Amino acid sequence: MRSDAPAAPFDLAAFRPAAFIFDLDGTVVDNMALHAEAFAIFAERHGLPPLTPADRVKLDGRRNSEIFPILFARELAREEWQAYEEEKEALYREISRGRLTPVAGVTSVLARATAHAVPVTLATSAPRPNVEHTLAEIGFTRAFACIVRGDEVGRGKPAPDVFLAVAARLGLAPSACLVFEDAPMGIAAAHAAGMPSVALTTSFSPDALAALDTPPDAAFATFDDFLAGGGRWLLGDPAG
């Protein structure tokens, strides 16, 4: 017999994930303002208009192979978008050197997850040079048990491929994983993967995230807030 009753709301405090999957930019590291700074220089060089908040909703979290054709409003050959990618991302790496910091509390979440034997992984649309640079700058080079980039899967966010690839590598059901994201495209990708998601409000306001077609299951300003709320169980004794 079919039931039309609404699904029960997701209970973050009761959920015990088998793995944590983190986005990188804007989630692990508070760097979206630096990306915006790099893009402003790139846009001026190429006569592009400044990004609007509506643009960021559509673009943040996507792969560069999809972002640059949207920005230039035309199809781009692989060699062309790769050249634009290298130009813009080289600007980001130069601008961000010595200026990157982890989002508050993420170091504690990583440590507590490890204590509870919960694997911490990374699923990002950032290209490899950026991933290596950003993790090295914040001292997280060895922090993640598994890293999957958007350019290693068939489709980028908002498709679920990058998150599903992490679950497959770990041999876990997607529904057993908890995603941390900051961007609407990433939250949509987690939903499409069948994974619950926690949003960090580093890039978009709580109201903007709540208004999404597929909103996150919870939202926090920092990981310290997550540990004080739905992630409080991480602070307990792993043997308890």
Summary of the structure (lengths in Angstrom):
residues: 240
radius of gyration: 17.9
end to end distance: 40.5
largest distance: 61.5
contacts: 757
relative contact order: 0.18
helix: 48%
strand: 12%
